[in-house]
């Protein structure tokens, strides 16, 4: 079965950086686009970044463009989210996602808190 396990969350000061990882298993990782979403307290889950199966194509929410970078290592079945210049409004639970044949699969999420 599909499993997605996020890691790398924590508390960081404004302006700081973090790198999230998502280890995938239970499917042929290199065949599927991957996405990072986030959900802040009291808000709906929103798409942060996506990457194609080969990694050749990426997309970002306007709110994170120029600060976040999504990447993947198909040899390790892992997708990453490098987050720089973090702001308090980036505080959220971050989720890894794959959509296979119309079905969304999610990890349990990792909490990022940006605060001084």
C-alpha positions as CSV (number, residue, x, y, z in Angstrom):
1,X,0.0,0.0,0.0
2,X,1.0,3.6,-0.5
3,X,3.0,5.1,2.4
4,X,4.3,8.6,2.6
5,X,6.4,9.6,5.6
6,X,7.3,13.2,6.1
7,X,10.2,14.4,8.3
8,X,12.2,17.5,9.0
9,X,9.7,19.7,10.7
10,X,10.3,21.8,13.7
11,X,10.6,25.3,15.2
12,X,12.6,27.9,13.2
13,X,13.1,31.6,13.5
14,X,11.8,34.0,10.9
15,X,14.3,34.1,8.0
16,X,15.6,30.7,8.7
17,X,15.6,27.5,6.6
18,X,14.4,24.0,6.8
19,X,14.4,21.0,4.5
20,X,11.5,18.6,4.5
21,X,11.7,15.0,3.3
22,X,9.0,12.6,2.3
23,X,9.9,8.9,1.9
24,X,7.6,7.1,-0.3
25,X,6.9,3.4,-0.6
26,X,4.3,1.0,-1.9
27,X,4.3,2.3,-5.5
28,X,6.6,3.0,-8.3
29,X,7.8,6.4,-7.2
30,X,9.5,7.4,-10.4
31,X,6.3,7.1,-12.3
32,X,4.3,9.7,-10.4
33,X,4.2,13.5,-9.8
34,X,4.5,14.5,-6.2
35,X,3.2,17.5,-4.3
36,X,3.6,19.3,-1.0
37,X,0.6,20.8,0.7
38,X,0.2,22.7,3.9
39,X,-2.6,23.5,6.3
40,X,-2.4,26.3,8.8
41,X,-4.6,26.5,11.9
42,X,-8.1,27.4,10.9
43,X,-7.4,27.4,7.2
44,X,-7.9,25.0,4.3
45,X,-5.2,22.8,3.0
46,X,-3.3,24.5,0.2
47,X,-0.9,23.3,-2.5
48,X,2.6,24.6,-1.9
49,X,4.7,22.9,-4.7
50,X,4.6,20.1,-7.2
51,X,7.1,18.2,-9.2
52,X,6.8,15.9,-12.2
53,X,7.8,12.3,-12.2
54,X,11.2,13.0,-13.7
55,X,11.8,16.2,-11.8
56,X,12.0,18.2,-14.9
57,X,9.0,20.3,-14.1
58,X,8.0,22.1,-10.9
59,X,5.3,24.5,-9.9
60,X,4.8,26.7,-6.8
61,X,2.2,28.7,-5.0
62,X,2.8,32.4,-5.4
63,X,3.3,32.8,-1.7
64,X,6.4,30.6,-1.7
65,X,7.9,31.3,-5.2
66,X,11.6,32.2,-4.9
67,X,11.8,30.9,-1.3
68,X,10.9,27.2,-1.6
69,X,12.4,24.6,-3.8
70,X,10.9,21.1,-4.5
71,X,13.1,18.3,-5.7
72,X,13.2,14.6,-5.8
73,X,15.6,11.7,-5.8
74,X,14.0,8.8,-7.6
75,X,16.9,6.5,-6.5
76,X,15.8,7.1,-2.9
77,X,12.1,7.3,-3.4
78,X,12.2,10.6,-1.7
79,X,10.8,14.1,-2.4
80,X,12.2,17.2,-0.7
81,X,11.0,20.7,0.1
82,X,13.8,23.2,0.8
83,X,12.3,26.2,2.6
84,X,14.3,29.4,2.9
85,X,13.5,32.9,4.2
86,X,10.7,31.4,6.3
87,X,8.0,33.7,7.5
88,X,5.6,33.3,10.4
89,X,2.8,32.8,7.9
90,X,4.5,29.7,6.7
91,X,3.6,28.0,10.0
92,X,1.5,25.0,9.2
93,X,1.5,21.2,9.0
94,X,3.1,20.2,5.7
95,X,1.9,17.1,3.9
96,X,3.3,15.0,1.1
97,X,0.9,13.9,-1.5
98,X,0.6,11.7,-4.5
99,X,-2.5,11.4,-6.7
100,X,-2.8,8.1,-8.4
101,X,-5.6,7.5,-10.8
102,X,-7.7,10.2,-9.1
103,X,-7.1,9.0,-5.5
104,X,-5.1,11.2,-3.2
105,X,-2.7,9.6,-0.8
106,X,-1.3,11.6,2.2
107,X,1.4,11.4,4.8
108,X,0.6,12.2,8.4
109,X,2.3,15.6,8.0
110,X,5.1,17.4,9.8
111,X,4.6,20.6,11.7
112,X,6.6,23.7,10.9
113,X,6.5,26.6,13.3
114,X,8.1,29.9,12.3
115,X,8.4,32.1,15.4
116,X,11.0,34.1,17.3
